[in-house]
């Protein structure tokens, strides 16, 4: 067991909690992960059991420390990252009145549509940096007030998943600027709760947690939970930030001209800026990190989820031979690699779960254009991958349009496990794409807050050399030309189908 100094990063994600132990040179010493058990009666992936989050956090931390083989007394600090856009209500004793509603919970769709129609949403976006969408806790609060007023009135405080776990660790309610920015309630300019958003929610600010900078350090932990984690009770907890912020930090995308691209179940494309950057058309979001940094970009609903849909479709038992083995994600990627760029003239709009950025259209649906008799599963698989890549290109285009320079893209997420999708994305974006040596960038970025809090590094820019690149993908010139032409058709098709999407939604 080594007694050298070490640091801990925890990523309290939507589906699981992941932890990583690093040394003072950001070398990975150990990792751990633990999934969440479903909350009885809850909608899958929409509502979480708060106590399951605490249990998973304890399991993942213990696993990471055990794998690292480090001395608990040598812990120099840790940080906890949390997923954006979660919401739960607690009473005056801190007991949960609801489960944790996650970003995928769409029960507030009607409330968001009403706000979009009845209010000056452009002004609200310019103040908060959040487009009008049901994923934001602002609209879930309106839903609670309208649909469950007994809970809304009884609640002493409305908090995120991260705040709940932090409260269990420290006994105090604290919210960092990053998590607060993802609620739709924070003014992205002065970093205070926004009066207009509070009025829409029907809240006084004392029903939200006090705001703190992410470099805030707390040194008094709950002794029982600290012991269960395997760290001293006086370990330094650096408040840290949200998962997407941490993902960009963990990718080392902290210099001008660098963007982070992530494809997991969903997907995202984002940059870190030193001032708020807002889109006149409200296509991107702008979330504060601290007093001098903002996260600007967009997220898509359909990343690996689109490939998951295709896998489940082709693996349906009635359609398979009795002895056939189920196809895996990698099988579909391997099939896609057997055809060339452009999928033989097949184009996919992969809106199987509606759309977030950049056009925020939850009525958008999946479309295949150009299907012909010569197409088979190879072409369909590649068209789905290309369709997701085109969606990320649309986010890059918005950032370029509003004045950001993008010279290099750093990639994270499950899609980096194969060569095809990163190579395809480099050609679609027409930018060099770096795949990092360590893929769990959100937990690593969380650990970087511990390094910052301990003074091991002084500023964001110092993180860049700590993140090694495993592979660099350059755009293929011929594929980039082909994709540029297809992307124009892709975007024309999307806009021409806008009215059709609305009419279809009206029928269903």
Secondary structure in CASP SS format (residue, H / E / C, confidence):
PFRMAT SS
TARGET T0000
AUTHOR 0000-0000-0000
METHOD secondary structure of the structure
MODEL  1
X C 1.00
X E 1.00
X C 1.00
X C 1.00
X C 1.00
X E 1.00
X E 1.00
X E 1.00
X E 1.00
X E 1.00
X E 1.00
X E 1.00
X C 1.00
X C 1.00
X C 1.00
X E 1.00
X E 1.00
X E 1.00
X E 1.00
X E 1.00
X E 1.00
X E 1.00
X C 1.00
X C 1.00
X C 1.00
X C 1.00
X C 1.00
X E 1.00
X E 1.00
X E 1.00
X E 1.00
X E 1.00
X E 1.00
X E 1.00
X E 1.00
X C 1.00
X C 1.00
X E 1.00
X C 1.00
X C 1.00
X C 1.00
X C 1.00
X C 1.00
X C 1.00
X C 1.00
X C 1.00
X E 1.00
X E 1.00
X C 1.00
X H 1.00
X H 1.00
X H 1.00
X H 1.00
X H 1.00
X H 1.00
X H 1.00
X H 1.00
X H 1.00
X H 1.00
X H 1.00
X H 1.00
X H 1.00
X H 1.00
X H 1.00
X H 1.00
X H 1.00
X H 1.00
X H 1.00
X C 1.00
X E 1.00
X C 1.00
X H 1.00
X H 1.00
X H 1.00
X E 1.00
X E 1.00
X E 1.00
X E 1.00
X E 1.00
X E 1.00
X E 1.00
X E 1.00
X C 1.00
X C 1.00
X C 1.00
X C 1.00
X E 1.00
X E 1.00
X E 1.00
X E 1.00
X C 1.00
X C 1.00
X C 1.00
X C 1.00
X C 1.00
X E 1.00
X C 1.00
X C 1.00
X C 1.00
X E 1.00
X E 1.00
X C 1.00
X C 1.00
X C 1.00
X C 1.00
X C 1.00
X C 1.00
X C 1.00
X H 1.00
X H 1.00
X H 1.00
X H 1.00
X H 1.00
X H 1.00
X H 1.00
X H 1.00
X H 1.00
X H 1.00
X C 1.00
X C 1.00
X H 1.00
X H 1.00
X H 1.00
X H 1.00
X H 1.00
X H 1.00
X H 1.00
X H 1.00
X C 1.00
X C 1.00
X C 1.00
X C 1.00
X C 1.00
X C 1.00
X C 1.00
X C 1.00
X H 1.00
X H 1.00
X H 1.00
X H 1.00
X H 1.00
X H 1.00
X H 1.00
X H 1.00
X H 1.00
X H 1.00
X H 1.00
X C 1.00
X H 1.00
X H 1.00
X H 1.00
X H 1.00
X H 1.00
X H 1.00
X C 1.00
X C 1.00
X E 1.00
X E 1.00
X E 1.00
X C 1.00
X H 1.00
X H 1.00
X H 1.00
X H 1.00
X H 1.00
X H 1.00
X H 1.00
X H 1.00
X H 1.00
X H 1.00
X C 1.00
X C 1.00
X C 1.00
X C 1.00
X E 1.00
X E 1.00
X H 1.00
X H 1.00
X H 1.00
X H 1.00
X H 1.00
X C 1.00
X C 1.00
X C 1.00
X C 1.00
X E 1.00
X C 1.00
X C 1.00
X C 1.00
X C 1.00
X C 1.00
X C 1.00
X E 1.00
X C 1.00
X H 1.00
X H 1.00
X H 1.00
X H 1.00
X H 1.00
X H 1.00
X H 1.00
X C 1.00
X C 1.00
X C 1.00
X H 1.00
X H 1.00
X H 1.00
X C 1.00
X C 1.00
X C 1.00
X E 1.00
X E 1.00
X C 1.00
X C 1.00
X C 1.00
X C 1.00
X E 1.00
X E 1.00
X C 1.00
X C 1.00
X C 1.00
X C 1.00
X H 1.00
X H 1.00
X H 1.00
X H 1.00
X H 1.00
X H 1.00
X H 1.00
X C 1.00
X C 1.00
X C 1.00
X C 1.00
X C 1.00
X C 1.00
X C 1.00
X E 1.00
X E 1.00
X C 1.00
X C 1.00
X C 1.00
X E 1.00
X H 1.00
X H 1.00
X H 1.00
X H 1.00
X H 1.00
X H 1.00
X H 1.00
X H 1.00
X C 1.00
X C 1.00
X C 1.00
X C 1.00
X C 1.00
X C 1.00
X C 1.00
X E 1.00
X E 1.00
X E 1.00
X E 1.00
X E 1.00
X E 1.00
X C 1.00
X C 1.00
X C 1.00
X E 1.00
X E 1.00
X E 1.00
X E 1.00
X E 1.00
X E 1.00
X E 1.00
X C 1.00
X C 1.00
X C 1.00
X C 1.00
X C 1.00
X C 1.00
X C 1.00
X C 1.00
X C 1.00
X C 1.00
X C 1.00
X E 1.00
X E 1.00
X E 1.00
X E 1.00
X E 1.00
X E 1.00
X C 1.00
X C 1.00
X E 1.00
X E 1.00
X E 1.00
X E 1.00
X E 1.00
X E 1.00
X E 1.00
X E 1.00
X C 1.00
X C 1.00
X C 1.00
X H 1.00
X H 1.00
X H 1.00
X H 1.00
X H 1.00
X H 1.00
X H 1.00
X H 1.00
X H 1.00
X H 1.00
X H 1.00
X C 1.00
X C 1.00
X H 1.00
X H 1.00
X H 1.00
X C 1.00
X C 1.00
X C 1.00
X C 1.00
X C 1.00
X C 1.00
X C 1.00
X C 1.00
X C 1.00
X H 1.00
X H 1.00
X H 1.00
X H 1.00
X H 1.00
X H 1.00
X H 1.00
X H 1.00
X C 1.00
X C 1.00
X C 1.00
X C 1.00
X C 1.00
X C 1.00
X H 1.00
X H 1.00
X H 1.00
X C 1.00
X E 1.00
X E 1.00
X E 1.00
X C 1.00
X C 1.00
X C 1.00
X C 1.00
X C 1.00
X C 1.00
X C 1.00
X C 1.00
X C 1.00
X C 1.00
X C 1.00
X C 1.00
X C 1.00
X C 1.00
X C 1.00
X C 1.00
X C 1.00
X E 1.00
X E 1.00
X E 1.00
X C 1.00
X C 1.00
X C 1.00
X C 1.00
X C 1.00
X C 1.00
X C 1.00
X H 1.00
X H 1.00
X H 1.00
X H 1.00
X H 1.00
X H 1.00
X H 1.00
X H 1.00
X H 1.00
X H 1.00
X H 1.00
X H 1.00
X H 1.00
X H 1.00
X H 1.00
X H 1.00
X H 1.00
X H 1.00
X H 1.00
X H 1.00
X H 1.00
X H 1.00
X H 1.00
X H 1.00
X H 1.00
X C 1.00
X C 1.00
X C 1.00
X C 1.00
X C 1.00
X C 1.00
X E 1.00
X E 1.00
X E 1.00
X E 1.00
X E 1.00
X C 1.00
X H 1.00
X H 1.00
X H 1.00
X H 1.00
X C 1.00
X H 1.00
X H 1.00
X H 1.00
X H 1.00
X H 1.00
X H 1.00
X H 1.00
X H 1.00
X H 1.00
X H 1.00
X H 1.00
X C 1.00
X C 1.00
X E 1.00
X E 1.00
X E 1.00
X E 1.00
X E 1.00
X C 1.00
X C 1.00
X C 1.00
X C 1.00
X H 1.00
X H 1.00
X H 1.00
X H 1.00
X H 1.00
X H 1.00
X H 1.00
X H 1.00
X H 1.00
X H 1.00
X H 1.00
X H 1.00
X H 1.00
X H 1.00
X C 1.00
X C 1.00
X C 1.00
X C 1.00
X C 1.00
X H 1.00
X H 1.00
X H 1.00
X H 1.00
X H 1.00
X H 1.00
X H 1.00
X C 1.00
X C 1.00
X E 1.00
X E 1.00
X E 1.00
X E 1.00
X E 1.00
X C 1.00
X C 1.00
X C 1.00
X H 1.00
X H 1.00
X H 1.00
X H 1.00
X H 1.00
X H 1.00
X H 1.00
X H 1.00
X H 1.00
X H 1.00
X H 1.00
X H 1.00
X H 1.00
X H 1.00
X H 1.00
X H 1.00
X H 1.00
X H 1.00
X H 1.00
X H 1.00
X C 1.00
X H 1.00
X H 1.00
X H 1.00
X H 1.00
X H 1.00
X H 1.00
X H 1.00
X H 1.00
X H 1.00
X H 1.00
X C 1.00
END
